[in-house]
Amino acid sequence: MTAQDLIGMLQLVPHPEGGWYREVYRSSELIPADALPLRYGAPRAFATSIYFLLEAGQFSAFHRLRSDELWFHLAGGDLDVHCLTPNGALETLRLGPGSLRWQAVVQQGTWFAALAANDAAFSLAACVVAPGFDFADFELADRAQLAAQFPHHASLIERLTRS
């Protein structure tokens, strides 16, 4: 099966951070704002999930969320999720058949980006966010600001951000 087959079969659409996606689950129940940490400011679904596909040459640009995000490798080649930790380290979470690691978590507030590893034709993942994803909780990195914060990772930041 090719990336184009999956894009059609799963009815994926372009994602603002790069790649292809489709939301497949959003809890019908909400967590009230007063039961959530202050960083949310409004009710959120209990959880959400999406399909997320990256083709060779595509990347999910550095961004961060207010919620934890769980990644599950589903098909295709390995996927690298590059995380910039608060202490300035780079942690790469490789998921897929080459790593025999099938799931990983990106902690809330962590800057991260993803791409198909080792010139894989594509990588398909499922991503689960809890409390559920809301675009109000999504922050796309500013290249210059992120590079100033993590100067020792400037070349990776340059490669995985949009101008």
C-alpha positions in Angstrom: 0.0 0.0 0.0 1.3 3.5 -0.9 1.0 6.8 0.9 -1.5 7.9 -1.7 -3.6 4.8 -1.2 -3.8 5.5 2.5 -4.5 9.2 2.0 -7.5 8.3 -0.1 -8.7 5.3 2.0 -8.4 7.2 5.3 -9.7 10.5 3.8 -6.7 12.5 5.0 -6.4 16.2 4.4 -3.3 18.5 4.7 -2.4 19.4 8.3 -1.3 23.0 9.1 2.0 21.8 10.7 2.7 19.5 7.6 1.7 16.1 6.5 -1.8 14.6 6.3 -4.4 13.9 9.0 -8.0 13.2 9.9 -9.6 13.3 13.3 -11.1 9.9 14.0 -12.3 10.4 17.6 -13.4 13.2 19.9 -14.9 12.3 23.2 -18.5 13.6 23.5 -17.9 14.3 27.1 -16.1 17.4 28.3 -13.9 18.2 31.3 -15.1 21.4 32.8 -12.5 24.3 32.7 -12.5 24.5 36.5 -11.4 20.8 36.7 -8.4 21.4 34.4 -5.1 23.2 34.9 -5.3 26.9 34.4 -3.3 26.6 31.1 -6.5 25.5 29.3 -9.0 28.2 30.3 -12.0 26.4 28.7 -13.5 22.9 28.8 -11.8 20.2 26.8 -12.9 16.8 25.4 -11.7 13.9 27.5 -9.5 12.8 24.6 -9.1 13.0 20.8 -7.3 10.9 18.2 -6.1 11.4 14.6 -4.5 9.5 11.8 -1.3 11.3 10.9 0.8 10.5 7.8 4.1 12.0 6.7 5.5 11.2 3.2 9.2 11.3 2.4 10.4 14.9 2.4 7.5 16.1 4.6 7.8 17.1 8.2 5.6 18.1 11.1 7.1 21.5 12.0 8.2 22.2 15.6 5.2 22.9 17.7 4.0 22.3 21.3 0.7 21.4 22.9 -0.8 22.1 26.3 -1.7 18.3 26.6 0.4 15.1 26.5 0.3 13.5 23.0 0.7 9.7 22.6 2.1 8.5 19.2 1.4 5.0 17.8 3.2 3.7 14.7 0.7 2.1 12.4 2.3 1.5 9.0 5.2 2.4 6.7 8.7 3.1 7.7 10.2 4.4 10.9 9.1 7.8 12.2 11.4 10.2 14.1 9.8 12.5 16.7 12.4 15.1 17.8 11.7 16.6 21.2 13.6 19.5 22.7 13.6 19.0 26.5 13.3 21.8 29.0 17.0 21.3 30.0 18.1 21.8 26.3 18.7 18.2 25.3 17.4 16.7 22.1 15.5 13.4 22.5 14.6 11.5 19.4 11.8 9.1 19.7 12.0 6.6 16.8 8.9 4.5 16.2 8.4 1.7 13.7 9.6 -1.6 12.5 13.3 -0.7 12.6 13.2 0.4 16.2 10.6 -2.2 17.4 9.2 0.7 19.4 5.5 1.2 18.6 4.4 4.0 20.9 5.8 7.0 22.7 4.6 10.0 24.6 5.4 13.7 24.1 4.9 15.5 27.4 2.8 18.7 27.4 4.8 21.9 26.7 7.6 20.1 24.9 8.7 21.5 21.5 8.6 18.7 19.0 8.7 17.9 15.3 8.4 14.7 13.3 9.5 13.2 9.9 9.7 9.9 8.2 13.1 8.4 9.1 15.8 6.9 6.8 14.1 8.1 3.6 11.0 6.0 4.3 8.4 6.5 1.6 5.9 7.3 4.3 5.0 6.7 8.0 1.5 6.5 9.3 0.8 7.1 13.0 -2.2 7.5 15.3 -1.9 10.4 17.8 -4.0 10.6 21.0 -4.2 13.8 23.0 -5.6 14.0 26.5 -7.2 16.2 27.5 -8.5 16.4 23.9 -6.8 18.5 21.2 -8.0 22.1 20.6 -6.2 24.4 18.2 -6.2 27.0 21.0 -3.7 24.7 22.7 -1.4 24.4 19.6 1.6 26.7 19.2 3.7 26.6 16.1 7.3 27.5 16.7 8.9 30.7 15.5 12.2 29.7 13.9 14.3 32.6 15.3 12.9 32.4 18.8 13.3 28.6 19.1 16.8 28.7 17.7 17.7 31.4 20.2 16.3 29.3 23.0 18.1 26.1 21.8 21.2 27.4 19.8 23.0 24.1 19.9 20.1 22.6 17.9 19.8 25.5 15.4 20.4 23.4 12.3 17.6 20.9 13.2 15.3 23.8 14.1 16.1 25.5 10.7 15.3 22.3 8.9 12.1 21.5 10.8 10.4 24.9 11.0 8.7 27.0 8.4 9.8 30.6 7.7 
